[in-house]
Amino acid sequence: MLALFCLLAVPAQPSYAPAPMEIAPWSPVPTVETKVGGEYVVWWIRRGYIPPVVTTGPTGSQGILGQPGTSIVYGDERLETRHNDRFIGGRFFIERVDRVAGIGGELRAFFLERDSTYRTIKPVTNLLALAYQDAAGQPASEVFAGEHPTRGLLSGGFVGYSRIELFGQEGNVILPLTDGCSDNGWKIDVLAGGRFLQMRDRYHHTATNRNVNPEAGFESGAILTGVIDNIRVANAFYGAQLGLRAEAAFGNWWVNGRVTGALGVDQQRYRAWGTRTFATPLERTLTSGGLFLTPQTTGEIQRTHFDAVGETAVNAGWKVTEHFEFFFGYTLLVWADPLRAGDQLQPRQGAGVPLKGDTLWAHGLNLGAQLRW
């Protein structure tokens, strides 16, 4: 009886063995990050330079530089652009980084508006002259308004025109130096790739006049003359680039910065031409060659030139949502030695074209938004 009670009190054992518990393998925090964004940029570009072009002074001076009373009306300065050197544009980027695999990539591009500037001197009878140097290197001038040595009193005007365009792209391989897993951790990356920049610059001026007093049997104003000088340059930079960037997060805020430098070549192109016009009621004659642009400086030249480009940028951003962010920042871009159109305007007649380079810098502010996931 006691044996039966013991058997009933002992719980029955299951007829099967429980399956062993499966433990999922360890996996790291997701570290693949993608960013796509765009920016509105407001930049300022260094002005281009031109030598003295238009002068004035007493009648006896003929506007020749160095003569008593002669002063410069236009030129011998860096030309202010239409919006006080301000250019607006856009910049766009896309990137993807795998910090576990230790590699990523980015593509970036920007463009600025094309800006043109006019300097107009309406027809006057006060003395105005185009200043230059003769073949011997001595100061000389060509009077186009006021009392002319042989044609008498002239009514003359002048228009100077300049324009610049700037845009570029870059592509980089991203090599992470940190994993960036911590919410407030630093992300530090090495950048290696290529950069392309293009800048087109042009300058031309036109000086025209009419005779005020009857001359050569024609009524007043019947004799028209004009001189035009026109220079255009184009620079295309192709370079290999290295850089470093870093980013740190502070809650919903973050800051980042990048520095890059590129060495490469400019494909440079120079084109120049000039014309002279002489017109009366009986004839109209066009002659090749202006005043500053002589046969020695007219035509087209192309060359490959070693050059360098550097860029520095800083940004601060705020996470609006988990994936959407606003940011603002500052950029400085320096191009060491491209051609500018005004630098090629040779005041000395008979001289060749040395193709003078000049440093170009562009800097300014940006406001953008990006998607990050």
C-alpha positions as CSV (number, residue, x, y, z in Angstrom):
1,M,0.0,0.0,0.0
2,L,2.8,2.4,0.9
3,A,4.6,1.5,-2.3
4,L,1.5,2.4,-4.4
5,F,1.2,5.8,-2.6
6,C,4.9,6.6,-3.4
7,L,4.4,5.8,-7.1
8,L,1.3,8.0,-7.3
9,A,3.1,10.9,-5.5
10,V,6.1,11.0,-7.9
11,P,5.2,13.1,-11.0
12,A,5.4,11.3,-14.3
13,Q,8.5,12.2,-16.4
14,P,7.9,13.6,-19.9
15,S,8.4,11.2,-22.7
16,Y,10.6,13.6,-24.7
17,A,13.7,15.8,-24.1
18,P,13.3,19.6,-24.6
19,A,15.1,21.1,-27.6
20,P,18.4,22.9,-26.8
21,M,18.2,26.7,-26.7
22,E,19.7,28.4,-29.8
23,I,21.8,31.5,-29.1
24,A,22.0,34.1,-31.9
25,P,25.5,35.0,-33.0
26,W,26.7,38.5,-31.9
27,S,26.3,41.3,-34.4
28,P,27.7,44.8,-34.3
29,V,25.7,48.0,-34.2
30,P,24.7,48.9,-37.8
31,T,27.4,51.1,-39.2
32,V,26.5,51.5,-42.9
33,E,25.5,55.1,-43.4
34,T,24.1,56.9,-46.4
35,K,23.7,60.7,-46.9
36,V,22.0,62.6,-49.7
37,G,21.7,66.4,-49.6
38,G,21.8,69.8,-51.2
39,E,22.9,73.3,-50.2
40,Y,22.1,76.9,-51.2
41,V,25.5,78.8,-51.3
42,V,26.3,82.5,-51.2
43,W,30.0,82.9,-52.1
44,W,32.3,85.9,-52.9
45,I,34.9,85.5,-55.7
46,R,38.2,87.5,-55.9
47,R,37.9,90.2,-58.5
48,G,39.8,90.1,-61.8
49,Y,42.4,92.8,-62.5
50,I,42.8,95.0,-65.6
51,P,45.6,97.6,-66.4
52,P,44.8,101.3,-66.9
53,V,42.4,101.5,-69.9
54,V,40.6,104.9,-69.9
55,T,42.3,108.2,-68.9
56,T,41.4,111.8,-68.8
57,G,43.2,115.1,-68.3
58,P,43.8,118.6,-69.8
59,T,43.6,118.9,-73.5
60,G,47.3,119.2,-73.9
61,S,47.9,116.0,-72.0
62,Q,46.0,113.8,-74.5
63,G,45.4,111.5,-71.5
64,I,48.9,110.1,-71.6
65,L,49.9,108.6,-68.3
66,G,52.6,110.6,-66.6
67,Q,51.6,113.9,-68.2
68,P,50.5,116.7,-65.8
69,G,46.9,116.4,-64.8
70,T,46.3,112.9,-66.4
71,S,44.2,110.6,-64.2
72,I,42.8,107.1,-64.7
73,V,39.0,106.8,-65.2
74,Y,38.8,103.0,-65.7
75,G,41.3,100.3,-65.0
76,D,44.4,99.8,-62.9
77,E,42.2,98.0,-60.4
78,R,40.3,94.8,-59.6
79,L,36.8,95.0,-61.1
80,E,33.9,94.9,-58.8
81,T,31.2,92.6,-60.1
82,R,27.5,93.4,-60.4
83,H,26.4,92.2,-56.9
84,N,29.5,93.4,-55.0
85,D,31.4,90.2,-55.8
86,R,28.5,88.0,-54.4
87,F,27.5,84.9,-56.3
88,I,24.7,82.5,-55.5
89,G,24.6,78.9,-56.5
90,G,24.0,75.3,-55.3
91,R,26.0,72.3,-54.1
92,F,24.9,68.7,-54.0
93,F,26.3,65.5,-52.6
94,I,25.7,61.8,-52.1
95,E,27.8,59.4,-50.0
96,R,27.7,55.9,-48.5
97,V,30.2,54.5,-45.8
98,D,30.5,51.0,-44.3
99,R,32.5,51.5,-41.2
100,V,32.8,47.7,-40.5
101,A,34.2,47.0,-44.0
102,G,36.2,50.2,-43.7
103,I,35.4,51.8,-47.0
104,G,32.9,54.2,-48.6
105,G,32.6,56.8,-51.4
106,E,31.2,60.2,-52.1
107,L,30.3,62.4,-55.1
108,R,30.0,66.2,-54.7
109,A,29.3,69.0,-57.2
110,F,28.7,72.8,-57.1
111,F,27.9,75.6,-59.4
112,L,27.7,79.4,-59.2
113,E,25.6,81.8,-61.2
114,R,27.2,83.5,-64.2
115,D,27.8,87.1,-63.4
116,S,28.5,90.0,-65.9
117,T,29.4,93.6,-65.2
118,Y,29.3,96.7,-67.3
119,R,31.1,100.0,-66.9
120,T,29.5,102.5,-69.2
121,I,30.7,106.1,-70.0
122,K,28.0,107.9,-72.0
123,P,29.1,110.0,-74.9
124,V,30.8,113.2,-73.8
125,T,33.0,115.9,-75.3
126,N,35.4,116.0,-72.3
127,L,38.8,114.5,-73.0
128,L,38.9,110.6,-72.8
129,A,41.6,108.4,-74.1
130,L,42.7,104.8,-74.3
131,A,46.1,104.5,-72.5
132,Y,48.7,102.1,-73.8
133,Q,52.5,101.9,-74.3
134,D,54.0,102.0,-77.8
135,A,56.4,99.4,-79.2
136,A,59.3,101.2,-77.4
137,G,57.5,100.9,-74.1
138,Q,56.7,104.6,-73.8
139,P,53.3,105.9,-72.6
140,A,50.9,106.8,-75.4
141,S,47.2,107.2,-75.9
142,E,44.4,107.3,-78.4
143,V,41.9,110.1,-77.9
144,F,38.3,109.0,-78.4
145,A,36.5,112.0,-76.8
146,G,37.3,115.6,-76.6
147,E,39.8,117.5,-78.7
148,H,41.5,115.2,-81.1
149,P,44.9,116.3,-82.5
150,T,43.8,115.8,-86.1
151,R,40.0,115.3,-86.2
152,G,38.9,118.2,-84.0
153,L,36.2,117.8,-81.3
154,L,34.8,114.3,-80.8
155,S,31.9,113.0,-78.8
156,G,32.9,109.6,-77.5
157,G,31.7,106.9,-75.2
158,F,33.0,103.7,-73.7
159,V,31.7,100.3,-72.5
160,G,33.8,97.8,-70.5
161,Y,32.4,94.3,-69.9
162,S,33.6,91.4,-67.8
163,R,32.1,88.0,-66.9
164,I,33.0,84.9,-64.9
165,E,31.7,81.4,-64.5
166,L,32.8,78.9,-61.9
167,F,31.7,75.3,-61.2
168,G,33.3,71.9,-60.2
169,Q,32.9,68.3,-59.1
170,E,34.8,65.8,-57.0
171,G,34.7,62.1,-56.2
172,N,36.4,60.5,-53.3
173,V,37.0,57.1,-51.7
174,I,36.3,57.3,-48.0
175,L,38.6,55.3,-45.6
176,P,37.2,55.5,-42.0
177,L,39.7,55.7,-39.2
178,T,37.0,55.2,-36.5
179,D,33.9,53.0,-36.2
180,G,31.7,55.9,-35.1
181,C,29.4,53.5,-33.1
182,S,29.1,55.8,-30.0
183,D,26.3,58.3,-30.0
184,N,28.7,61.1,-29.1
185,G,31.8,59.5,-30.7
186,W,34.0,61.0,-33.4
187,K,34.0,59.9,-37.0
188,I,37.3,60.5,-38.7
189,D,37.9,59.7,-42.3
190,V,40.6,59.9,-44.9
191,L,39.5,61.1,-48.4
192,A,41.3,60.1,-51.6
193,G,40.0,60.8,-55.1
194,G,39.9,63.4,-57.9
195,R,38.7,67.0,-58.4
196,F,37.6,68.9,-61.4
197,L,37.2,72.7,-61.6
198,Q,36.2,74.9,-64.5
199,M,36.4,78.7,-64.7
200,R,35.6,80.8,-67.7
201,D,36.5,84.5,-67.7
202,R,36.1,87.2,-70.3
203,Y,36.8,90.9,-70.8
204,H,36.1,93.3,-73.6
205,H,35.7,97.0,-74.2
206,T,34.4,99.2,-76.9
207,A,35.2,102.9,-77.5
208,T,33.3,104.8,-80.2
209,N,33.0,108.4,-81.3
210,R,31.5,110.8,-83.8
211,N,32.9,114.1,-85.1
212,V,31.2,117.1,-83.6
213,N,32.3,119.7,-86.2
214,P,31.7,119.3,-89.9
215,E,34.7,117.7,-91.5
216,A,35.7,116.4,-94.9
217,G,32.5,117.7,-96.5
218,F,30.2,115.7,-94.2
219,E,27.7,117.1,-91.7
220,S,28.4,116.9,-88.0
221,G,28.3,113.4,-86.6
222,A,28.7,111.7,-90.0
223,I,32.1,110.2,-89.3
224,L,32.0,107.3,-86.9
225,T,35.0,105.3,-85.5
226,G,35.3,102.6,-83.0
227,V,37.8,100.2,-81.5
228,I,37.0,96.8,-79.8
229,D,39.3,94.5,-77.8
230,N,38.0,91.1,-76.7
231,I,39.7,88.5,-74.5
232,R,38.3,85.1,-73.3
233,V,40.1,82.5,-71.2
234,A,39.0,79.1,-70.0
235,N,40.6,76.9,-67.3
236,A,39.8,73.3,-66.6
237,F,41.6,71.7,-63.6
238,Y,42.1,68.0,-63.3
239,G,43.8,66.8,-60.1
240,A,44.4,64.0,-57.7
241,Q,43.1,64.8,-54.2
242,L,43.8,63.8,-50.6
243,G,42.0,65.0,-47.5
244,L,40.7,64.5,-44.0
245,R,37.3,65.0,-42.4
246,A,35.9,64.6,-38.9
247,E,32.4,64.8,-37.3
248,A,31.3,64.8,-33.7
249,A,27.7,64.5,-32.3
250,F,26.3,66.3,-29.2
251,G,22.8,65.0,-28.7
252,N,20.7,66.3,-31.7
253,W,23.5,68.6,-32.8
254,W,26.6,67.8,-34.7
255,V,29.6,69.6,-36.2
256,N,32.0,68.5,-38.9
257,G,34.9,69.8,-40.9
258,R,37.0,68.8,-43.9
259,V,40.3,69.8,-45.5
260,T,41.3,68.7,-49.0
261,G,44.2,69.5,-51.3
262,A,44.6,68.5,-55.0
263,L,47.6,68.6,-57.4
264,G,47.1,68.4,-61.1
265,V,47.0,70.3,-64.3
266,D,45.0,73.1,-65.9
267,Q,43.9,72.8,-69.5
268,Q,44.1,76.5,-70.4
269,R,42.7,78.3,-73.5
270,Y,43.3,81.9,-74.5
271,R,41.3,83.5,-77.3
272,A,41.6,87.2,-78.3
273,W,40.6,89.4,-81.2
274,G,40.0,93.1,-81.9
275,T,38.4,95.2,-84.7
276,R,38.4,98.8,-85.8
277,T,35.6,100.6,-87.5
278,F,35.6,103.7,-89.8
279,A,32.3,104.8,-91.3
280,T,31.0,107.7,-93.3
281,P,27.9,108.1,-95.4
282,L,29.9,106.9,-98.3
283,E,31.9,103.9,-96.9
284,R,32.3,101.6,-93.9
285,T,35.6,99.8,-93.3
286,L,36.3,97.1,-90.7
287,T,40.0,96.4,-89.9
288,S,41.2,93.4,-87.9
289,G,43.0,94.3,-84.6
290,G,42.0,96.7,-81.9
291,L,44.3,98.9,-79.8
292,F,45.5,96.6,-77.0
293,L,45.2,93.5,-79.1
294,T,47.7,93.6,-82.0
295,P,48.6,90.8,-84.4
296,Q,51.1,89.5,-81.8
297,T,48.4,89.0,-79.2
298,T,45.4,88.1,-81.4
299,G,44.4,84.5,-82.0
300,E,44.2,81.4,-79.9
301,I,46.7,79.7,-77.5
302,Q,46.3,76.4,-75.6
303,R,48.6,75.0,-73.0
304,T,48.8,72.5,-70.1
305,H,49.8,74.1,-66.8
306,F,50.7,72.5,-63.4
307,D,48.4,73.8,-60.7
308,A,46.9,73.2,-57.2
309,V,43.5,73.5,-55.5
310,G,42.7,73.5,-51.8
311,E,39.4,73.6,-49.9
312,T,38.5,74.0,-46.2
313,A,34.9,73.7,-44.9
314,V,33.1,73.6,-41.5
315,N,29.4,72.9,-40.8
316,A,27.1,72.6,-37.9
317,G,23.8,70.7,-38.1
318,W,20.6,69.8,-36.2
319,K,18.6,66.5,-36.4
320,V,15.0,67.5,-37.0
321,T,14.0,63.8,-37.1
322,E,15.8,60.5,-37.1
323,H,16.7,60.8,-40.8
324,F,16.2,64.5,-41.7
325,E,18.7,67.3,-40.8
326,F,19.4,71.0,-41.4
327,F,22.9,72.4,-41.4
328,F,24.8,75.6,-42.2
329,G,28.5,76.4,-42.7
330,Y,31.4,78.1,-44.4
331,T,33.7,77.1,-47.3
332,L,37.0,78.5,-48.6
333,L,38.2,77.4,-52.0
334,V,41.6,78.5,-53.3
335,W,42.9,77.9,-56.9
336,A,46.6,78.7,-57.1
337,D,47.3,79.9,-60.7
338,P,44.5,80.0,-63.3
339,L,44.3,82.5,-66.1
340,R,42.1,85.6,-65.7
341,A,41.1,87.6,-68.8
342,G,42.1,91.0,-67.6
343,D,45.6,89.9,-66.8
344,Q,46.2,89.1,-70.5
345,L,45.3,92.6,-71.6
346,Q,48.8,93.8,-72.6
347,P,49.2,97.6,-72.5
348,R,52.4,97.5,-74.6
349,Q,51.9,97.2,-78.4
350,G,54.1,94.7,-80.1
351,A,54.6,92.6,-77.0
352,G,53.7,88.9,-77.0
353,V,51.3,87.0,-74.7
354,P,53.0,85.8,-71.5
355,L,49.8,84.1,-70.2
356,K,49.9,85.5,-66.7
357,G,48.2,83.5,-64.0
358,D,46.7,84.8,-60.8
359,T,45.3,83.3,-57.6
360,L,41.6,82.8,-57.5
361,W,39.7,82.3,-54.2
362,A,36.0,81.9,-53.5
363,H,34.6,81.7,-50.1
364,G,31.2,82.1,-48.4
365,L,28.2,80.6,-46.6
366,N,26.0,77.6,-47.2
367,L,22.6,76.5,-45.9
368,G,21.5,72.9,-46.6
369,A,19.4,69.9,-45.7
370,Q,20.2,66.2,-45.9
371,L,18.7,62.8,-45.5
372,R,20.8,60.4,-43.4
373,W,20.0,56.7,-42.9
